């Protein structure tokens, strides 16, 4: 009983910590994707090797 309550509290804590990180990660991915599209369509500047 005590272990299940402990596991429940731990999972709840991890969930509350994970939600903002997941949102931040999704926002960064969307931002990076939005930035990457114009760079790829435009000609690459000299000295830009990737």
CHARMM-style PDB file with segment names, atoms N, HN, CA, C and O in Angstrom:
ATOM      1  N   UNK     1       0.840  -1.203   0.000  1.00  0.00      PROA
ATOM      2  CA  UNK     1       0.000   0.000   0.000  1.00  0.00      PROA
ATOM      3  C   UNK     1       0.876   1.254   0.000  1.00  0.00      PROA
ATOM      4  O   UNK     1       0.678   2.170  -0.799  1.00  0.00      PROA
ATOM      5  N   UNK     2       1.844   1.272   0.911  1.00  0.00      PROA
ATOM      6  HN  UNK     2       2.005   0.529   1.559  1.00  0.00      PROA
ATOM      7  CA  UNK     2       2.703   2.453   1.012  1.00  0.00      PROA
ATOM      8  C   UNK     2       3.548   2.601  -0.254  1.00  0.00      PROA
ATOM      9  O   UNK     2       3.800   3.712  -0.720  1.00  0.00      PROA
ATOM     10  N   UNK     3       3.978   1.465  -0.802  1.00  0.00      PROA
ATOM     11  HN  UNK     3       3.773   0.563  -0.423  1.00  0.00      PROA
ATOM     12  CA  UNK     3       4.808   1.528  -2.013  1.00  0.00      PROA
ATOM     13  C   UNK     3       4.008   2.064  -3.197  1.00  0.00      PROA
ATOM     14  O   UNK     3       4.520   2.841  -4.003  1.00  0.00      PROA
ATOM     15  N   UNK     4       2.740   1.639  -3.293  1.00  0.00      PROA
ATOM     16  HN  UNK     4       2.324   1.008  -2.638  1.00  0.00      PROA
ATOM     17  CA  UNK     4       1.910   2.115  -4.405  1.00  0.00      PROA
ATOM     18  C   UNK     4       1.673   3.619  -4.280  1.00  0.00      PROA
ATOM     19  O   UNK     4       1.688   4.337  -5.280  1.00  0.00      PROA
ATOM     20  N   UNK     5       1.458   4.090  -3.066  1.00  0.00      PROA
ATOM     21  HN  UNK     5       1.445   3.507  -2.254  1.00  0.00      PROA
ATOM     22  CA  UNK     5       1.266   5.532  -2.856  1.00  0.00      PROA
ATOM     23  C   UNK     5       2.544   6.289  -3.212  1.00  0.00      PROA
ATOM     24  O   UNK     5       2.495   7.358  -3.822  1.00  0.00      PROA
ATOM     25  N   UNK     6       3.694   5.720  -2.823  1.00  0.00      PROA
ATOM     26  HN  UNK     6       3.734   4.852  -2.328  1.00  0.00      PROA
ATOM     27  CA  UNK     6       4.982   6.341  -3.136  1.00  0.00      PROA
ATOM     28  C   UNK     6       5.195   6.395  -4.648  1.00  0.00      PROA
ATOM     29  O   UNK     6       5.632   7.411  -5.189  1.00  0.00      PROA
ATOM     30  N   UNK     7       4.881   5.287  -5.321  1.00  0.00      PROA
ATOM     31  HN  UNK     7       4.526   4.462  -4.881  1.00  0.00      PROA
ATOM     32  CA  UNK     7       5.038   5.241  -6.778  1.00  0.00      PROA
ATOM     33  C   UNK     7       4.092   6.241  -7.440  1.00  0.00      PROA
ATOM     34  O   UNK     7       4.462   6.904  -8.409  1.00  0.00      PROA
ATOM     35  N   UNK     8       2.871   6.346  -6.916  1.00  0.00      PROA
ATOM     36  HN  UNK     8       2.571   5.806  -6.129  1.00  0.00      PROA
ATOM     37  CA  UNK     8       1.892   7.279  -7.474  1.00  0.00      PROA
ATOM     38  C   UNK     8       2.379   8.715  -7.316  1.00  0.00      PROA
ATOM     39  O   UNK     8       2.289   9.514  -8.248  1.00  0.00      PROA
ATOM     40  N   UNK     9       2.900   9.040  -6.117  1.00  0.00      PROA
ATOM     41  HN  UNK     9       2.973   8.391  -5.360  1.00  0.00      PROA
ATOM     42  CA  UNK     9       3.399  10.399  -5.882  1.00  0.00      PROA
ATOM     43  C   UNK     9       4.597  10.687  -6.791  1.00  0.00      PROA
ATOM     44  O   UNK     9       4.722  11.783  -7.337  1.00  0.00      PROA
ATOM     45  N   UNK    10       5.473   9.696  -6.946  1.00  0.00      PROA
ATOM     46  HN  UNK    10       5.371   8.805  -6.503  1.00  0.00      PROA
ATOM     47  CA  UNK    10       6.656   9.874  -7.790  1.00  0.00      PROA
ATOM     48  C   UNK    10       6.258  10.086  -9.250  1.00  0.00      PROA
ATOM     49  O   UNK    10       6.800  10.958  -9.929  1.00  0.00      PROA
ATOM     50  N   UNK    11       5.307   9.282  -9.724  1.00  0.00      PROA
ATOM     51  HN  UNK    11       4.866   8.574  -9.172  1.00  0.00      PROA
ATOM     52  CA  UNK    11       4.864   9.424 -11.116  1.00  0.00      PROA
ATOM     53  C   UNK    11       4.177  10.773 -11.315  1.00  0.00      PROA
ATOM     54  O   UNK    11       4.336  11.403 -12.360  1.00  0.00      PROA
ATOM     55  N   UNK    12       3.412  11.220 -10.311  1.00  0.00      PROA
ATOM     56  HN  UNK    12       3.283  10.709  -9.462  1.00  0.00      PROA
ATOM     57  CA  UNK    12       2.758  12.522 -10.413  1.00  0.00      PROA
ATOM     58  C   UNK    12       3.772  13.645 -10.467  1.00  0.00      PROA
ATOM     59  O   UNK    12       3.624  14.588 -11.245  1.00  0.00      PROA
ATOM     60  N   UNK    13       4.811  13.545  -9.634  1.00  0.00      PROA
ATOM     61  HN  UNK    13       4.931  12.780  -9.002  1.00  0.00      PROA
ATOM     62  CA  UNK    13       5.865  14.563  -9.617  1.00  0.00      PROA
ATOM     63  C   UNK    13       6.603  14.582 -10.951  1.00  0.00      PROA
ATOM     64  O   UNK    13       6.875  15.647 -11.506  1.00  0.00      PROA
ATOM     65  N   UNK    14       6.927  13.386 -11.462  1.00  0.00      PROA
ATOM     66  HN  UNK    14       6.706  12.521 -11.012  1.00  0.00      PROA
ATOM     67  CA  UNK    14       7.613  13.305 -12.755  1.00  0.00      PROA
ATOM     68  C   UNK    14       6.733  13.873 -13.857  1.00  0.00      PROA
ATOM     69  O   UNK    14       7.222  14.556 -14.756  1.00  0.00      PROA
ATOM     70  N   UNK    15       5.428  13.589 -13.788  1.00  0.00      PROA
ATOM     71  HN  UNK    15       5.031  13.034 -13.058  1.00  0.00      PROA
ATOM     72  CA  UNK    15       4.510  14.101 -14.800  1.00  0.00      PROA
ATOM     73  C   UNK    15       4.462  15.613 -14.788  1.00  0.00      PROA
ATOM     74  O   UNK    15       4.513  16.245 -15.843  1.00  0.00      PROA
ATOM     75  N   UNK    16       4.362  16.209 -13.591  1.00  0.00      PROA
ATOM     76  HN  UNK    16       4.321  15.696 -12.733  1.00  0.00      PROA
ATOM     77  CA  UNK    16       4.290  17.666 -13.508  1.00  0.00      PROA
ATOM     78  C   UNK    16       5.599  18.299 -13.965  1.00  0.00      PROA
ATOM     79  O   UNK    16       5.596  19.393 -14.531  1.00  0.00      PROA
ATOM     80  N   UNK    17       6.721  17.617 -13.724  1.00  0.00      PROA
ATOM     81  HN  UNK    17       6.723  16.729 -13.264  1.00  0.00      PROA
ATOM     82  CA  UNK    17       8.009  18.150 -14.182  1.00  0.00      PROA
ATOM     83  C   UNK    17       8.176  17.955 -15.680  1.00  0.00      PROA
ATOM     84  O   UNK    17       8.801  18.773 -16.356  1.00  0.00      PROA
ATOM     85  N   UNK    18       7.606  16.853 -16.202  1.00  0.00      PROA
ATOM     86  HN  UNK    18       7.098  16.189 -15.653  1.00  0.00      PROA
ATOM     87  CA  UNK    18       7.805  16.507 -17.606  1.00  0.00      PROA
ATOM     88  C   UNK    18       6.961  17.368 -18.536  1.00  0.00      PROA
ATOM     89  O   UNK    18       7.385  17.665 -19.653  1.00  0.00      PROA
ATOM     90  N   UNK    19       5.765  17.776 -18.091  1.00  0.00      PROA
ATOM     91  HN  UNK    19       5.421  17.534 -17.183  1.00  0.00      PROA
ATOM     92  CA  UNK    19       4.856  18.524 -18.974  1.00  0.00      PROA
ATOM     93  C   UNK    19       5.483  19.818 -19.495  1.00  0.00      PROA
ATOM     94  O   UNK    19       5.468  20.031 -20.707  1.00  0.00      PROA
ATOM     95  N   UNK    20       6.041  20.708 -18.635  1.00  0.00      PROA
ATOM     96  HN  UNK    20       6.052  20.535 -17.650  1.00  0.00      PROA
ATOM     97  CA  UNK    20       6.630  21.941 -19.174  1.00  0.00      PROA
ATOM     98  C   UNK    20       7.822  21.664 -20.085  1.00  0.00      PROA
ATOM     99  O   UNK    20       8.020  22.363 -21.079  1.00  0.00      PROA
ATOM    100  N   UNK    21       8.618  20.643 -19.748  1.00  0.00      PROA
ATOM    101  HN  UNK    21       8.457  20.076 -18.941  1.00  0.00      PROA
ATOM    102  CA  UNK    21       9.765  20.308 -20.594  1.00  0.00      PROA
ATOM    103  C   UNK    21       9.301  19.831 -21.961  1.00  0.00      PROA
ATOM    104  O   UNK    21       9.904  20.177 -22.977  1.00  0.00      PROA
ATOM    105  N   UNK    22       8.224  19.032 -21.994  1.00  0.00      PROA
ATOM    106  HN  UNK    22       7.734  18.751 -21.169  1.00  0.00      PROA
ATOM    107  CA  UNK    22       7.697  18.550 -23.276  1.00  0.00      PROA
ATOM    108  C   UNK    22       7.181  19.715 -24.107  1.00  0.00      PROA
ATOM    109  O   UNK    22       7.414  19.771 -25.315  1.00  0.00      PROA
ATOM    110  N   UNK    23       6.475  20.655 -23.459  1.00  0.00      PROA
ATOM    111  HN  UNK    23       6.286  20.610 -22.478  1.00  0.00      PROA
ATOM    112  CA  UNK    23       5.952  21.825 -24.180  1.00  0.00      PROA
ATOM    113  C   UNK    23       7.106  22.650 -24.732  1.00  0.00      PROA
ATOM    114  O   UNK    23       7.070  23.097 -25.879  1.00  0.00      PROA
ATOM    115  N   UNK    24       8.137  22.849 -23.903  1.00  0.00      PROA
ATOM    116  HN  UNK    24       8.167  22.486 -22.972  1.00  0.00      PROA
ATOM    117  CA  UNK    24       9.300  23.633 -24.336  1.00  0.00      PROA
ATOM    118  C   UNK    24       9.996  22.947 -25.514  1.00  0.00      PROA
ATOM    119  O   UNK    24      10.403  23.604 -26.472  1.00  0.00      PROA
ATOM    120  N   UNK    25      10.127  21.631 -25.432  1.00  0.00      PROA
ATOM    121  HN  UNK    25       9.796  21.097 -24.654  1.00  0.00      PROA
ATOM    122  CA  UNK    25      10.778  20.871 -26.507  1.00  0.00      PROA
ATOM    123  C   UNK    25       9.998  20.989 -27.815  1.00  0.00      PROA
ATOM    124  O   UNK    25      10.583  21.174 -28.882  1.00  0.00      PROA
ATOM    125  N   UNK    26       8.664  20.880 -27.721  1.00  0.00      PROA
ATOM    126  HN  UNK    26       8.189  20.730 -26.855  1.00  0.00      PROA
ATOM    127  CA  UNK    26       7.841  21.005 -28.927  1.00  0.00      PROA
ATOM    128  C   UNK    26       7.961  22.396 -29.527  1.00  0.00      PROA
ATOM    129  O   UNK    26       8.040  22.545 -30.746  1.00  0.00      PROA
ATOM    130  N   UNK    27       7.976  23.427 -28.662  1.00  0.00      PROA
ATOM    131  HN  UNK    27       7.912  23.305 -27.672  1.00  0.00      PROA
ATOM    132  CA  UNK    27       8.095  24.803 -29.152  1.00  0.00      PROA
ATOM    133  C   UNK    27       9.439  25.001 -29.849  1.00  0.00      PROA
ATOM    134  O   UNK    27       9.512  25.627 -30.906  1.00  0.00      PROA
ATOM    135  N   UNK    28      10.510  24.459 -29.245  1.00  0.00      PROA
ATOM    136  HN  UNK    28      10.451  23.950 -28.386  1.00  0.00      PROA
ATOM    137  CA  UNK    28      11.836  24.595 -29.849  1.00  0.00      PROA
ATOM    138  C   UNK    28      11.897  23.865 -31.184  1.00  0.00      PROA
ATOM    139  O   UNK    28      12.496  24.358 -32.140  1.00  0.00      PROA
ATOM    140  N   UNK    29      11.268  22.678 -31.250  1.00  0.00      PROA
ATOM    141  HN  UNK    29      10.781  22.278 -30.474  1.00  0.00      PROA
ATOM    142  CA  UNK    29      11.268  21.930 -32.508  1.00  0.00      PROA
ATOM    143  C   UNK    29      10.526  22.699 -33.590  1.00  0.00      PROA
ATOM    144  O   UNK    29      10.987  22.779 -34.729  1.00  0.00      PROA
ATOM    145  N   UNK    30       9.372  23.265 -33.234  1.00  0.00      PROA
ATOM    146  HN  UNK    30       8.998  23.199 -32.309  1.00  0.00      PROA
ATOM    147  CA  UNK    30       8.594  24.026 -34.217  1.00  0.00      PROA
ATOM    148  C   UNK    30       9.365  25.258 -34.666  1.00  0.00      PROA
ATOM    149  O   UNK    30       9.366  25.606 -35.847  1.00  0.00      PROA
ATOM    150  N   UNK    31      10.029  25.923 -33.705  1.00  0.00      PROA
ATOM    151  HN  UNK    31      10.028  25.641 -32.745  1.00  0.00      PROA
ATOM    152  CA  UNK    31      10.785  27.132 -34.032  1.00  0.00      PROA
ATOM    153  C   UNK    31      11.955  26.781 -34.954  1.00  0.00      PROA
ATOM    154  O   UNK    31      12.229  27.496 -35.918  1.00  0.00      PROA
ATOM    155  N   UNK    32      12.643  25.670 -34.651  1.00  0.00      PROA
ATOM    156  HN  UNK    32      12.420  25.089 -33.869  1.00  0.00      PROA
ATOM    157  CA  UNK    32      13.783  25.261 -35.457  1.00  0.00      PROA
ATOM    158  C   UNK    32      13.325  24.884 -36.863  1.00  0.00      PROA
ATOM    159  O   UNK    32      13.996  25.195 -37.848  1.00  0.00      PROA
ATOM    160  N   UNK    33      12.167  24.205 -36.949  1.00  0.00      PROA
ATOM    161  HN  UNK    33      11.622  23.953 -36.149  1.00  0.00      PROA
ATOM    162  CA  UNK    33      11.644  23.813 -38.255  1.00  0.00      PROA
ATOM    163  C   UNK    33      11.267  25.054 -39.059  1.00  0.00      PROA
ATOM    164  O   UNK    33      11.514  25.111 -40.263  1.00  0.00      PROA
ATOM    165  N   UNK    34      10.668  26.051 -38.397  1.00  0.00      PROA
ATOM    166  HN  UNK    34      10.467  26.004 -37.418  1.00  0.00      PROA
ATOM    167  CA  UNK    34      10.271  27.283 -39.083  1.00  0.00      PROA
ATOM    168  C   UNK    34      11.503  28.047 -39.561  1.00  0.00      PROA
ATOM    169  O   UNK    34      11.469  28.698 -40.605  1.00  0.00      PROA
ATOM    170  N   UNK    35      12.600  27.966 -38.787  1.00  0.00      PROA
ATOM    171  HN  UNK    35      12.627  27.438 -37.939  1.00  0.00      PROA
ATOM    172  CA  UNK    35      13.826  28.664 -39.177  1.00  0.00      PROA
ATOM    173  C   UNK    35      14.566  27.899 -40.273  1.00  0.00      PROA
ATOM    174  O   UNK    35      15.230  28.506 -41.114  1.00  0.00      PROA
ATOM    175  N   UNK    36      14.453  26.577 -40.266  1.00  0.00      PROA
ATOM    176  HN  UNK    36      13.914  26.085 -39.583  1.00  0.00      PROA
ATOM    177  CA  UNK    36      15.261  25.773 -41.176  1.00  0.00      PROA
ATOM    178  C   UNK    36      14.741  25.836 -42.610  1.00  0.00      PROA
ATOM    179  O   UNK    36      15.525  25.734 -43.554  1.00  0.00      PROA
ATOM    180  N   UNK    37      13.431  26.002 -42.786  1.00  0.00      PROA
ATOM    181  HN  UNK    37      12.794  26.084 -42.020  1.00  0.00      PROA
ATOM    182  CA  UNK    37      12.856  25.970 -44.139  1.00  0.00      PROA
ATOM    183  C   UNK    37      13.395  27.104 -45.025  1.00  0.00      PROA
ATOM    184  O   UNK    37      13.809  26.823 -46.149  1.00  0.00      PROA
ATOM    185  N   UNK    38      13.412  28.380 -44.576  1.00  0.00      PROA
ATOM    186  HN  UNK    38      13.076  28.609 -43.662  1.00  0.00      PROA
ATOM    187  CA  UNK    38      13.936  29.437 -45.453  1.00  0.00      PROA
ATOM    188  C   UNK    38      15.433  29.273 -45.726  1.00  0.00      PROA
ATOM    189  O   UNK    38      15.904  29.614 -46.811  1.00  0.00      PROA
ATOM    190  N   UNK    39      16.178  28.756 -44.754  1.00  0.00      PROA
ATOM    191  HN  UNK    39      15.796  28.479 -43.873  1.00  0.00      PROA
ATOM    192  CA  UNK    39      17.621  28.584 -44.930  1.00  0.00      PROA
ATOM    193  C   UNK    39      17.887  27.553 -46.024  1.00  0.00      PROA
ATOM    194  O   UNK    39      18.801  27.720 -46.832  1.00  0.00      PROA
ATOM    195  N   UNK    40      17.084  26.486 -46.047  1.00  0.00      PROA
ATOM    196  HN  UNK    40      16.341  26.350 -45.391  1.00  0.00      PROA
ATOM    197  CA  UNK    40      17.313  25.420 -47.011  1.00  0.00      PROA
ATOM    198  C   UNK    40      16.955  25.891 -48.428  1.00  0.00      PROA
ATOM    199  O   UNK    40      17.641  25.534 -49.386  1.00  0.00      PROA
ATOM    200  N   UNK    41      15.890  26.688 -48.568  1.00  0.00      PROA
ATOM    201  HN  UNK    41      15.333  26.977 -47.790  1.00  0.00      PROA
ATOM    202  CA  UNK    41      15.472  27.130 -49.898  1.00  0.00      PROA
ATOM    203  C   UNK    41      16.414  28.205 -50.435  1.00  0.00      PROA
ATOM    204  O   UNK    41      16.623  28.299 -51.644  1.00  0.00      PROA
ATOM    205  N   UNK    42      16.986  29.020 -49.536  1.00  0.00      PROA
ATOM    206  HN  UNK    42      16.817  28.944 -48.553  1.00  0.00      PROA
ATOM    207  CA  UNK    42      17.900  30.081 -49.972  1.00  0.00      PROA
ATOM    208  C   UNK    42      19.264  29.470 -50.295  1.00  0.00      PROA
ATOM    209  O   UNK    42      19.617  28.431 -49.735  1.00  0.00      PROA
ATOM    210  N   UNK    43      20.038  30.096 -51.189  1.00  0.00      PROA
ATOM    211  HN  UNK    43      19.752  30.940 -51.643  1.00  0.00      PROA
ATOM    212  CA  UNK    43      21.381  29.586 -51.493  1.00  0.00      PROA
ATOM    213  C   UNK    43      22.288  29.694 -50.270  1.00  0.00      PROA
ATOM    214  O   UNK    43      22.237  30.678 -49.533  1.00  0.00      PROA
ATOM    215  N   UNK    44      23.116  28.675 -50.064  1.00  0.00      PROA
ATOM    216  HN  UNK    44      23.158  27.876 -50.664  1.00  0.00      PROA
ATOM    217  CA  UNK    44      23.991  28.654 -48.891  1.00  0.00      PROA
ATOM    218  C   UNK    44      25.105  29.679 -49.049  1.00  0.00      PROA
ATOM    219  O   UNK    44      25.703  29.760 -50.122  1.00  0.00      PROA
ATOM    220  N   UNK    45      25.404  30.463 -48.021  1.00  0.00      PROA
ATOM    221  HN  UNK    45      24.919  30.397 -47.150  1.00  0.00      PROA
ATOM    222  CA  UNK    45      26.495  31.445 -48.098  1.00  0.00      PROA
ATOM    223  C   UNK    45      27.848  30.759 -48.186  1.00  0.00      PROA
ATOM    224  O   UNK    45      27.979  29.590 -47.822  1.00  0.00      PROA
ATOM    225  N   UNK    46      28.850  31.477 -48.665  1.00  0.00      PROA
ATOM    226  HN  UNK    46      28.744  32.427 -48.961  1.00  0.00      PROA
ATOM    227  CA  UNK    46      30.188  30.893 -48.802  1.00  0.00      PROA
ATOM    228  C   UNK    46      30.784  30.605 -47.425  1.00  0.00      PROA
ATOM    229  O   UNK    46      30.618  31.382 -46.485  1.00  0.00      PROA
ATOM    230  N   UNK    47      31.474  29.484 -47.328  1.00  0.00      PROA
ATOM    231  HN  UNK    47      31.609  28.853 -48.092  1.00  0.00      PROA
ATOM    232  CA  UNK    47      32.077  29.098 -46.062  1.00  0.00      PROA
ATOM    233  C   UNK    47      31.094  28.399 -45.150  1.00  0.00      PROA
ATOM    234  O   UNK    47      31.425  28.070 -44.010  1.00  0.00      PROA
ATOM    235  N   UNK    48      29.886  28.169 -45.640  1.00  0.00      PROA
ATOM    236  HN  UNK    48      29.617  28.436 -46.565  1.00  0.00      PROA
ATOM    237  CA  UNK    48      28.875  27.496 -44.828  1.00  0.00      PROA
ATOM    238  C   UNK    48      28.867  26.023 -45.200  1.00  0.00      PROA
ATOM    239  O   UNK    48      28.239  25.620 -46.179  1.00  0.00      PROA
ATOM    240  N   UNK    49      29.583  25.214 -44.395  1.00  0.00      PROA
ATOM    241  HN  UNK    49      30.093  25.542 -43.600  1.00  0.00      PROA
ATOM    242  CA  UNK    49      29.658  23.783 -44.674  1.00  0.00      PROA
ATOM    243  C   UNK    49      28.905  23.036 -43.594  1.00  0.00      PROA
ATOM    244  O   UNK    49      29.097  23.275 -42.402  1.00  0.00      PROA
ATOM    245  N   UNK    50      28.026  22.105 -44.038  1.00  0.00      PROA
ATOM    246  HN  UNK    50      27.870  21.911 -45.006  1.00  0.00      PROA
ATOM    247  CA  UNK    50      27.292  21.310 -43.056  1.00  0.00      PROA
ATOM    248  C   UNK    50      26.976  19.951 -43.640  1.00  0.00      PROA
ATOM    249  OT1 UNK    50      26.359  19.121 -42.972  1.00  0.00      PROA
TER     250      UNK     50
END
